[in-house]
Structure formats: structure tokens, C-alpha cells
Amino acid sequence: MIKIKSGLEMRHFAAAVIFIFLSVSAISVFAEEPRTKKGFTCNLKRLIDEAKETVKKIDDELEKEEIEKRNRQREVK
């Protein structure tokens, strides 16, 4: 199990996972029988858009967690 200590490490981990996902997806796209270049471009653009959405969701979740953590620390004081 990977232990992640901070939001920055979470972002690095998320970026690595997305990079691996895109790499594997790109390899599978290019390993298929040639169709049209347009089809490859559309698939890669779709994958990139999905990856961007995933990163945005993770960033939003991390931001919410950081806000909650700061609020809890204020309540304790």
C-alpha cells in the first residue's frame, strides 16, 4: 500500500497514474490496425480530456480536504 502524506504527493501520484493510463491507452490505439488518422486523433483527444477532468476532480477533492483540515485545527484552538 502506498502511503501519501500531503496534497502535493497526491497530485504527483495522480499525475503518474494518469501518465501511465495515457501511455497504455496510446500504445493500444497505435497497436490496432490502421484506420484513419482522424480516429486516432479523436481517441487521443478524448483520453486527454478525460485525464484533465480526473486531475481537476482530484484537485477539487484535495482542496476541500485541506479546507476541512484547517477548519478542524481552528476549532481545536
Buried (B, 14 or more C-beta within 10 A) or exposed (E): EEEEEEBEEBBEEBEEBBEEBBEEBBEEBEEEEEEEEEEBEEBBEEBBEBBEEBBEEBBEEBEEEEEEEEEEEEEEE
